[in-house]
Amino acid sequence: MEINKPAVLAELTAAFARYETALVTNDVDLLTELFWASPHTIRYGGGENLHGAEEIAAFRQGRGTGDLDRDLARTVITTFGEDFGTASTLFRRRSTGKTGRQMQTWVRLDGDWRVVAAHVSILDFPFPETEPSP
C-alpha cells in the first residue's frame, strides 16, 4: 500500500479545503454532501454526539452562524492507498480565540471523497505559535 501517493494526496487535500470553505461560510448543502449519507456515519462534536447522516444534517441546519472564521495549524493529511485517508488539524476561532482540534476519516465512495467519521473538540490550551496551515 502506498502512503501519500501524490495524486491521491492532492485530491484529498482539495476535498479537505472544500470542507473548510464550506464550514466557515456555513454552506450547509456542501457540508451535508461531503459527509457519507449513511446511518453508519459518526460526528462527535464539541457538545454533541451525532450518529448517522440524518442527525449530522439536522445539526448543520440548526447550527448558529457566528464564530465560524478560524485559523488552522499543524494540519496533517495522510492517504493510504487510493481510497482512504485522514485529516487532522488544530484550529483557533478568530472572534473568540477558542482553540480546538478536528479529526476526520475520509473514504472515496463512488468516486467522491466523503467524511465517514469526525471528531471536533474545544480545548483549554493556547493555539500553537507556529505558521498557520495553508
Secondary structure, DSSP 8 states (H G I E B T S, - for coil): --BS-HHHHHHHHHHHHHHHHHHHTT-HHHHHHHB--STT-EEE-SS-EEESHHHHHHHHHH---SS--EEEEEEEEEEETTTEEEEEEEEEETTT--EEEEEEEEEEETTEEEEEEEEEEEESS---SS-B--
